[in-house]
Amino acid sequence: MDTIQVRPDEQLNESALADYLYDKLPGSSQPLTVRQFGGGAANLTYLLDYGHYEYVLRRPPLGPVAPSAHDMGREYRVLSQLHPAFAQAPQTFLFCNEPEIIGAPFFIMERRHGTVVRRELPHQFNTSEAPRALSLALVDTLADLHAVDYSMIGLSHIGKPDGFILRQVVGWYERWNKAKPDDLPAMENVYAWLCEQQPPASAPTLVHNDYKLDNVMFRQNDPSQLIAVFDWDMCTLGEPLADLGTLLCYWSQPDDPPALQAVAMMPTDGRFATREELVARYAERSGRDVSHIRYYHVLGLYRLVVILAQIYARYQRGQTKDARFAQFGAVIPIMAQAAADLTK
């Protein structure tokens, strides 16, 4: 993963951090260099370089956050329990709940080396076979996550599966009303549809809750090998098809409407599997009934609109100066309409 110089408004107190970590990690008695991972739009992620040892630091976004959101302690605990059972979950080393060190709680995890696919296809994956291999590895890993026995690894306490979908629908609607830049009839229509059309629940599993192409890492030169899944702060217990719906809502394909292609968060390339193929592969790998997947695709788009609105609100309030977020104001109504169109 490429790093950038730390953005000026997202600087850490590097000397305080180095003092706190001194001798707490292998190599941490050496001089510390800090860089930032430039992707992502919420939690902030940094590379800690001690020369022969590298680590990753995760902290919440700048500005006020809801008490239950961006919980670094929770993410640390989930990864600590999950890593032995699910190799793609990075190993964790340390959690700090002392905000005075860098201004917020944070945790330290291992750094993994590989390739993250964002809007442009990396040159080593620009072949006739690689995009499909990436697609299948992505959905296979999701099915494998859902097969983890959460009770056997001590994660039965991280969520309440009963009523999961209704809480999602209502909770994201409440967040929408707090963050929305404008009233959007499309969001009201989608909210009503989601309340009325809720399908029967599947057996609960671990749910990543933000599973998408740029939240995973592949082996540098092997698109069939997915070696890491990142961003576990929303992981909980609930409906596994919600994860598949999230993946579909971030997925792009060449026959999408031009407005959706313009805001695509991955390569729009016909060599990738289609959404229909992803669903079929997941059904084959997991053995689950996917007949109601349209509902979860709509739910994924609905959640995405709210997430964009929350990030855009932070940008408008000056809590982040990341210029990427300026365009979100125009993207929000496009995505809301895409969700509404899918309900018809």
C-alpha positions as CSV (number, residue, x, y, z in Angstrom):
1,M,0.0,0.0,0.0
2,D,1.3,3.4,-0.9
3,T,1.9,5.9,1.8
4,I,1.9,9.7,1.7
5,Q,3.3,12.4,3.9
6,V,1.0,13.0,6.8
7,R,-1.7,15.5,5.9
8,P,-1.1,18.8,7.8
9,D,-4.4,18.7,9.6
10,E,-4.0,15.0,10.5
11,Q,-0.5,15.2,12.1
12,L,0.3,13.1,15.2
13,N,2.4,14.2,18.2
14,E,5.2,12.0,17.0
15,S,7.5,12.6,19.9
16,A,4.8,11.7,22.4
17,L,3.9,8.6,20.4
18,A,7.6,7.5,20.2
19,D,8.0,8.0,23.9
20,Y,4.9,6.0,24.7
21,L,5.8,3.1,22.4
22,Y,9.4,2.9,23.5
23,D,10.3,-0.7,24.1
24,K,6.6,-1.8,24.0
25,L,7.1,-3.3,20.5
26,P,10.0,-5.1,18.9
27,G,12.3,-2.4,17.4
28,S,10.5,0.5,19.0
29,S,13.6,1.7,20.8
30,Q,14.8,2.9,17.3
31,P,14.0,6.2,15.7
32,L,10.4,6.5,14.5
33,T,9.3,7.8,11.1
34,V,5.5,8.3,10.5
35,R,3.7,8.3,7.2
36,Q,0.0,8.1,6.4
37,F,-2.0,5.7,4.3
38,G,-3.9,8.0,2.0
39,G,-6.9,5.8,1.2
40,G,-10.0,5.5,3.4
41,A,-12.4,8.2,4.3
42,A,-13.1,7.8,8.0
43,N,-10.7,6.3,10.5
44,L,-7.1,7.5,10.0
45,T,-4.3,5.0,9.4
46,Y,-0.5,5.6,9.7
47,L,2.6,3.7,9.0
48,L,5.1,3.5,11.9
49,D,8.6,2.8,10.5
50,Y,11.3,1.8,12.9
51,G,13.7,0.8,10.2
52,H,13.7,-3.0,10.3
53,Y,10.2,-3.0,11.9
54,E,7.0,-1.6,10.6
55,Y,3.6,-1.3,12.2
56,V,0.2,0.3,11.4
57,L,-1.6,2.7,13.8
58,R,-5.4,3.2,13.6
59,R,-7.2,6.1,15.2
60,P,-10.7,7.7,14.8
61,P,-11.3,10.6,12.5
62,L,-10.8,14.2,13.6
63,G,-13.6,16.1,15.4
64,P,-16.5,14.8,17.5
65,V,-17.7,11.3,16.8
66,A,-20.6,9.4,18.2
67,P,-19.8,7.4,21.4
68,S,-20.4,4.0,19.7
69,A,-18.7,4.9,16.4
70,H,-15.0,4.5,15.4
71,D,-14.4,2.5,18.6
72,M,-10.7,1.6,18.5
73,G,-10.9,-0.6,21.6
74,R,-13.6,-2.7,20.1
75,E,-11.8,-3.1,16.8
76,Y,-8.7,-4.1,18.6
77,R,-10.6,-6.7,20.6
78,V,-12.3,-8.1,17.5
79,L,-9.1,-8.5,15.6
80,S,-7.3,-10.0,18.6
81,Q,-9.9,-12.8,18.8
82,L,-10.4,-13.2,15.1
83,H,-6.8,-13.3,13.8
84,P,-6.1,-16.9,15.0
85,A,-9.2,-18.2,13.2
86,F,-9.2,-16.0,10.1
87,A,-5.8,-15.4,8.6
88,Q,-6.8,-12.3,6.6
89,A,-7.5,-10.4,9.9
90,P,-4.2,-8.6,10.8
91,Q,-2.5,-9.4,14.1
92,T,-2.8,-6.7,16.8
93,F,-0.1,-5.7,19.3
94,L,-1.3,-2.9,21.6
95,F,-4.3,-0.7,22.4
96,C,-3.9,2.8,24.0
97,N,-6.9,4.4,25.6
98,E,-5.0,7.5,26.7
99,P,-6.2,10.4,24.4
100,E,-3.4,12.7,25.6
101,I,-0.8,10.7,23.6
102,I,-2.0,11.6,20.1
103,G,-5.4,13.1,20.8
104,A,-7.5,10.0,20.6
105,P,-7.5,6.3,21.5
106,F,-5.5,4.1,19.0
107,F,-4.2,0.6,18.4
108,I,-1.2,-0.9,16.7
109,M,-1.4,-3.8,14.3
110,E,0.9,-5.6,11.9
111,R,1.8,-4.2,8.5
112,R,1.0,-6.5,5.6
113,H,2.6,-6.0,2.2
114,G,0.6,-6.5,-1.0
115,T,-1.6,-4.6,-3.4
116,V,-4.9,-2.7,-2.8
117,V,-7.0,-2.2,-5.8
118,R,-8.7,1.2,-6.0
119,R,-10.0,3.2,-9.0
120,E,-7.2,2.1,-11.3
121,L,-6.2,-1.4,-12.0
122,P,-2.5,-2.0,-10.9
123,H,-0.3,-2.8,-13.9
124,Q,0.4,-6.4,-12.6
125,F,-3.3,-7.1,-12.6
126,N,-4.0,-5.6,-16.0
127,T,-4.4,-9.0,-17.7
128,S,-7.3,-10.9,-19.2
129,E,-7.6,-13.2,-16.2
130,A,-6.6,-11.2,-13.2
131,P,-9.8,-9.0,-12.7
132,R,-12.0,-12.1,-12.5
133,A,-9.5,-13.8,-10.1
134,L,-9.7,-10.7,-7.9
135,S,-13.5,-10.8,-8.0
136,L,-13.7,-14.5,-7.0
137,A,-11.1,-14.2,-4.2
138,L,-13.0,-11.3,-2.8
139,V,-16.3,-13.0,-2.6
140,D,-14.8,-16.4,-1.5
141,T,-13.1,-14.6,1.4
142,L,-16.4,-13.1,2.5
143,A,-18.0,-16.5,2.5
144,D,-15.1,-17.8,4.5
145,L,-15.5,-15.0,7.1
146,H,-19.2,-15.9,7.4
147,A,-18.2,-19.5,8.1
148,V,-16.1,-18.6,11.2
149,D,-17.7,-19.9,14.4
150,Y,-17.8,-16.7,16.4
151,S,-18.8,-18.4,19.6
152,M,-15.7,-20.7,19.5
153,I,-13.4,-17.7,19.3
154,G,-15.1,-15.6,22.0
155,L,-16.9,-13.1,19.9
156,S,-20.5,-13.9,20.9
157,H,-20.7,-10.6,22.8
158,I,-20.0,-8.2,20.0
159,G,-23.5,-7.8,18.7
160,K,-27.2,-8.6,19.0
161,P,-28.3,-10.6,15.9
162,D,-32.0,-10.4,16.8
163,G,-33.5,-7.4,15.0
164,F,-30.2,-6.6,13.3
165,I,-31.7,-5.4,9.9
166,L,-34.4,-3.2,11.4
167,R,-31.9,-1.6,13.7
168,Q,-29.7,-0.9,10.7
169,V,-32.5,0.6,8.7
170,V,-33.8,2.8,11.6
171,G,-30.3,3.7,12.9
172,W,-29.0,4.8,9.5
173,Y,-32.2,6.8,9.0
174,E,-31.5,8.7,12.2
175,R,-27.9,9.3,11.2
176,W,-29.2,10.6,7.8
177,N,-31.5,13.1,9.5
178,K,-28.5,14.4,11.5
179,A,-26.1,14.7,8.6
180,K,-28.1,15.2,5.4
181,P,-27.1,18.3,3.4
182,D,-30.6,18.5,1.9
183,D,-33.9,16.8,2.1
184,L,-34.0,14.0,-0.5
185,P,-37.4,12.4,-1.4
186,A,-35.5,9.4,-2.7
187,M,-34.1,8.6,0.8
188,E,-37.6,8.8,2.3
189,N,-38.9,6.4,-0.3
190,V,-36.0,4.0,0.2
191,Y,-36.4,4.1,4.0
192,A,-40.1,3.3,3.7
193,W,-39.4,0.4,1.3
194,L,-36.7,-1.1,3.5
195,C,-39.1,-1.0,6.5
196,E,-41.9,-2.7,4.5
197,Q,-40.0,-5.3,2.5
198,Q,-37.7,-6.8,5.2
199,P,-37.1,-10.5,4.3
200,P,-36.7,-13.4,6.8
201,A,-33.3,-13.4,8.6
202,S,-30.5,-15.8,7.8
203,A,-28.6,-17.6,10.6
204,P,-26.3,-14.9,12.1
205,T,-22.6,-14.7,11.4
206,L,-19.8,-12.3,11.9
207,V,-20.5,-9.3,9.7
208,H,-17.6,-7.0,8.6
209,N,-20.1,-4.2,7.7
210,D,-17.8,-2.4,5.2
211,Y,-16.7,-5.2,2.9
212,K,-15.4,-3.9,-0.4
213,L,-12.6,-4.1,-2.9
214,D,-10.4,-1.3,-1.4
215,N,-10.7,-2.7,2.1
216,V,-8.7,-5.8,1.2
217,M,-5.2,-6.6,0.1
218,F,-4.0,-9.1,-2.5
219,R,-0.6,-10.8,-2.8
220,Q,1.6,-8.5,-4.9
221,N,1.6,-10.6,-8.0
222,D,-1.2,-13.1,-7.4
223,P,-4.8,-11.9,-7.8
224,S,-6.2,-15.2,-6.6
225,Q,-4.6,-14.7,-3.1
226,L,-6.4,-12.3,-0.8
227,I,-4.0,-11.8,2.1
228,A,-5.7,-9.1,4.3
229,V,-9.0,-7.6,5.2
230,F,-9.0,-4.1,6.8
231,D,-11.3,-1.7,8.6
232,W,-13.0,-3.9,11.2
233,D,-14.4,-1.1,13.4
234,M,-18.0,-1.8,12.4
235,C,-17.7,-5.6,12.7
236,T,-20.6,-7.2,14.6
237,L,-23.0,-10.2,14.6
238,G,-25.9,-10.1,12.2
239,E,-27.2,-10.8,8.8
240,P,-24.4,-12.1,6.5
241,L,-26.3,-11.0,3.3
242,A,-25.9,-7.4,4.5
243,D,-22.2,-7.8,3.8
244,L,-22.9,-9.2,0.3
245,G,-25.2,-6.2,-0.3
246,T,-22.5,-3.8,0.8
247,L,-20.1,-5.4,-1.6
248,L,-22.6,-5.1,-4.4
249,C,-23.3,-1.4,-3.7
250,Y,-19.6,-0.6,-4.1
251,W,-19.2,-2.8,-7.2
252,S,-19.1,-1.3,-10.7
253,Q,-19.7,-2.7,-14.1
254,P,-19.7,-1.2,-17.6
255,D,-23.5,-1.3,-18.0
256,D,-24.1,0.9,-15.0
257,P,-25.7,4.3,-15.7
258,P,-23.2,7.0,-16.6
259,A,-23.9,8.9,-13.3
260,L,-22.9,5.8,-11.3
261,Q,-19.8,5.1,-13.5
262,A,-18.7,8.7,-12.8
263,V,-18.6,8.1,-9.1
264,A,-17.2,4.5,-9.2
265,M,-14.8,3.5,-6.4
266,M,-13.2,0.7,-8.4
267,P,-12.2,0.1,-12.0
268,T,-15.2,-0.1,-14.3
269,D,-13.9,-3.0,-16.3
270,G,-15.8,-5.8,-18.1
271,R,-13.1,-8.3,-17.1
272,F,-14.3,-8.2,-13.5
273,A,-17.2,-10.5,-12.5
274,T,-20.6,-9.1,-12.6
275,R,-22.8,-8.5,-9.5
276,E,-24.9,-11.5,-10.6
277,E,-21.8,-13.7,-10.8
278,L,-20.6,-12.5,-7.3
279,V,-24.0,-13.5,-5.8
280,A,-23.9,-16.9,-7.6
281,R,-20.4,-17.5,-6.4
282,Y,-21.3,-16.6,-2.8
283,A,-24.3,-18.8,-2.9
284,E,-22.2,-21.7,-4.1
285,R,-19.4,-21.1,-1.5
286,S,-21.7,-20.5,1.5
287,G,-24.8,-22.6,0.7
288,R,-27.0,-19.7,1.7
289,D,-30.3,-18.7,0.1
290,V,-29.7,-15.4,-1.8
291,S,-33.1,-15.0,-3.3
292,H,-33.6,-11.7,-1.4
293,I,-30.3,-10.1,-2.3
294,R,-31.9,-7.1,-4.0
295,Y,-33.1,-6.0,-0.5
296,Y,-29.6,-6.1,0.8
297,H,-28.2,-4.3,-2.2
298,V,-30.7,-1.5,-1.6
299,L,-29.7,-1.4,2.1
300,G,-26.0,-1.2,1.1
301,L,-26.7,1.8,-1.1
302,Y,-28.8,3.4,1.5
303,R,-26.1,3.0,4.1
304,L,-23.5,4.4,1.7
305,V,-25.5,7.5,1.1
306,V,-25.6,8.2,4.9
307,I,-21.8,7.5,5.2
308,L,-21.1,10.0,2.4
309,A,-23.4,12.5,4.1
310,Q,-21.6,12.1,7.5
311,I,-18.1,12.5,5.9
312,Y,-19.3,15.5,3.9
313,A,-20.8,17.1,7.0
314,R,-17.3,16.7,8.7
315,Y,-15.7,18.4,5.7
316,Q,-18.2,21.3,5.7
317,R,-17.6,21.8,9.4
318,G,-13.9,22.0,8.8
319,Q,-13.1,18.9,10.9
320,T,-11.2,17.5,7.9
321,K,-9.6,19.4,5.1
322,D,-9.2,16.3,2.8
323,A,-10.0,17.7,-0.6
324,R,-11.4,14.3,-1.8
325,F,-14.5,15.0,0.3
326,A,-15.6,18.2,-1.5
327,Q,-17.2,16.2,-4.3
328,F,-19.4,14.2,-1.9
329,G,-22.1,16.8,-2.0
330,A,-22.8,16.1,-5.6
331,V,-22.5,12.3,-5.2
332,I,-25.1,11.9,-2.4
333,P,-28.2,12.5,-4.5
334,I,-26.8,10.3,-7.3
335,M,-26.4,7.4,-4.9
336,A,-29.8,8.0,-3.2
337,Q,-31.5,7.9,-6.6
338,A,-29.6,4.7,-7.5
339,A,-31.0,3.1,-4.3
340,A,-34.6,4.3,-5.1
341,D,-34.3,3.0,-8.6
342,L,-33.4,-0.4,-7.4
343,T,-36.6,-0.7,-5.3
344,K,-38.8,-0.5,-8.4
